[in-house]
């Protein structure tokens, strides 16, 4: 049996149709009266609030945390405010939650994170250390990052996603304007766009499957590890005004332009530069060695 109620001008909703479909039930359940209209209105109101107002998940207690996760999933809450420790275990559950809701009619749209330390201090989350999460679906990480509120993303300075079996990651549209440290090593990335990450000072993309990388917009970069990939081209190295350490070992580079080192040396002492080109099929090794020796550059080749 289906009972339909049209509720007009309730809760600021212009028109809502509520359908309650009865299932096969015991005689005792069948003898119970139908749900009152007032209770149906309450249910509709709760669903409306879940879709439009933030729901707080209290991470300061494990019991409250699990209860909050269950509530968000059951009632398909679209805006969530998490307040608690930003530890890996809690973040793993939040990542899984976003992934589970991703393909529903009402996915989780916004997730704001507030960190509460052991001493009770309340701070904005400014970094994620999420290595070896053991996710069944690595794409859940991408969904999690996209669901983060703009305020949370704008405060991130560190993003460590080491060893998570990632095959792709979308950083271009996240507006990570304060990110200074990015670690994506030991994944399965074949391509990456970091052009929008202008504040990066430390970049680690080692042990992926990258063929080409462009670092031309990372003018603040001082450490860059691109080792153990399949790189044939690295673009933009000459723009790295602050570069001190560059590891390109274990790739497929056939040449390296010493003019890049010359440009870098004009901005900081050559002795501050450390370059690792070992285990590449480079043809102009003698030229590179001679240049580095003459300018006291620390070279492995």
N, C-alpha and C positions, 0 to 999 in steps of 0.2 A: 504494500500500500504506500502511495506517495502523497505527502501533504505539502502543499506549496503556500507560502505566505509572501505577499508583496508588502514591503515595508517602505513607506514613503516619508521622506524628510526626517529620517532617523540618523543620528550620529553624523550629520552633515553629508550623508550619502544620498544622492538624488533618487536612486532606484536600485533596489536589490531584491533578487528572487532567491529565497532560501528553499532548498529541496532536501527533505529528509526521507530517505528510502529505508523502509524497514526490511530486516533480514529475517530469515527463519529463526524463530526464538522458541524458548520453552513456554509451556502453558502459563507459568507464573509471570514471565515477561509479557506475554500476550494480554494478560488480564490487567496490566498496568495502564493507566491513562496516557494519552498522547502528551508529548512535551508541550508545556504551556508556551504561548506566544512570547511572553515576557522573557523566558529562558532562551528562546530562539534568538530574540533580539540581543541578549547578552552575548551569545555565541558569535553572532554576526559582528557585534561591536568589537569583540576581542580579535576576530580575524582582521577587521579593518585596521585596528590599532597595530597589529603585528605587521601589516603591510606598510604602515606609514610612520610609526614611532619607534625609536630605538628600544630594544630590550636589553637589560643589563645581565650579563653572565658574571656571577661573582666567583672569581678564581681564587679567593683567599681561603676557601674551604673546599676540599675534594668533593664532599657530598653536594654542596651548592653548585660546584662546577659541573658535575655530571648531571645534576638536575636541570641546570640551565641548558646544557647541550641537548638534552632530551626534549625540553620544551620548545627550543628553536626548531628542531627537526620536525616534531609532531605538528606544531602549529604553523610551520613554514614562515617563520619570522624573517623578514627581508632586511632589517636594519638592526645590527647588534653592537653593543658597547661592552667590551670585555675589560674588567678591572681586576688585576691580580698579577702574580709573578709571570714574567715573560720567559719561563723556562721551556726547554725543548719538548717535554712531555705535553704540556698544555697547548703549545703551538701545534704539535702533531695532531692532537684531537681537533683543534680548530680547522686545520688544513683539511682533514678528512671530512669534517662537517660541511665545509664549503663544497668539496668535491661531491659529496652525496646529494647535495641540494642543487648542483649545477644544472642537471637536466630536468628538473621539476618545473611545473608551471610558475612557481614562485621561488626563484633562486635567491640566495643571499646576495644582496646588492652592495651593502656597505658594512664594513667591520672596522670599528675604531678600537684601538688598543691603548690602555693606560696601565703602566707598570707600577706595582706596589712592591717595594723591596722588603727584605726580612725585617729591617728596622722600622717599617711602616711608612717610609718616605714614598710619596707619590710622584712619579716622573713619567714623562712621555717615553714611549719605546723608541730608542734611537739605534737599535741594532738587532739583527737576527743571526743567531749561530745555530743553524739548522742542518748540520751535517748528518749523514747516514740515518735518515728518517725511516727508511725501510717501508716506503709507501707502495701499496699495490699498484697504484696508478700515479706515476710521476707527474702527469698533467694536473693533478690536484694542486701542486705547488703554483703553477701558473694561475689557476683560478683563484687561489688564495691571495696572491699578489695583486691581481686585478680587483678583488673585492675590498682590499684595504682602503679605508677612507683617505681622502686627499690629505687630511691633517696628519694621519699616521705616516703616509708615504713621504710627506715633506720633512718629517723629522728623522728619517732613516739615514744613518751615516755608515753603517756596516751591514752588508748582506753576504752571509756565508752559507752557501748551498752545496758544500763539498760532498761529493759521492752520493748523488741521489738519482742516478740513472736518467738524468734529464736529456731528452733528445732535442728540445727547443725551449727557448725562454723569450718572452716578449717584454723587453725593457723599454722600448721606444715610447710607449704611451703611458708610462707609470709616473712621469714627472718626479723622478727621484733627484730633486735639485740639490740635496745636501749629501748625497752618497759619496764617500771618500774611499771606501774599501769594498771591493767586489771580489769574492772568491767563488769560482765555479769549476774548480779543478775536479778531476776524476768523475766526469760525466760523459755523455755521448753526444755532445753538441757538434753539429756540422756547419752551423752558421750562427752568427750573433751580430746584433746591431747595438753598439754602445755610444753612438754619436751624441745622444742627448745627455750623457753623463759627464758634464763639464768639470765637475769637482773631484774626479777620481785621482787619488794619489797612489793607490796600491791596487794593481790588477793581477789576478791569477786565473788564467784560463788553461792551465797546463793539463795534459792527459785528457784531451778530447779528440774529436775527429775534424778539427777545423782545417780548411784549405786556404782561406784568406781571411785577414782581419784588417780593419781600418781603425787606427788609433789617433787619427789626425786631430780630433777635437779634444783630446785629453791633454791639454797643455799643462796641467798641474801634476801629471803623472811622474812619480819618482822611481817606482818599482813596477816592472812589467815582466811577468813570467808567462811565456807562450810555449814552453817546452813540451815535447812529447805530443805533438799534433801531426798533421800532414801538410803543414804550411808550405806553399810555393811562393806566396806573396804576403808582405806585411806593408800596408800603406800608412803614410802619415808620420813615420818615425822622425822625420826632420822637424816636425812641429813640437816635439816634446821638450819644451824649454827646461824642465826641471829633472829630466831623466838621469838617474844615477846607476840603475841596475836593469839590465835587459838580458833575459834568458830565452834564446831561440834554439836551444839544443834539441836534437832528436826530431828534426823536421825534414822537409824536402827542398830546402833552399839551395839554389845552384849558384847564387852570387849575393854579394852584399856590397852596397855602394859606400865607400869610405867617405864620400862627400857628406853623408849623413853625420858621421862622427865629427867631421870638421865643423859642421854647423852647430852641433851640440857643444863642442869644445869652445866655441866662441862665446858661450853663455855661462859656462862654469868650468872650473879647472879640469883638464883632461884626467888628472889623477883620481878624480872622483867617479869616473866612469868605470863600470864593470860590465863586460860583454861576454856572453857565452854562446858560441856558434858551433860547438862540437856536435859531431854526428849529423852533419849535413853534407850533401854532395857539392860543396862549394868549389868553384873552379878558380877563383881569384884569391886563394888562401895566402899566397906569398905577399900579394899587395896589402892585404889586411894586416898581416903580421908586421910588415915593415912600418906601416902607418902607426900601429898601436905601440910598437917599440919606441919609435921616434917621439911619441907624445905621452909616454908613460901611462897608457891605458891598460887596465887589467883585462887580459884576453884569454879565453879558452876556445881552442879551435881544433 
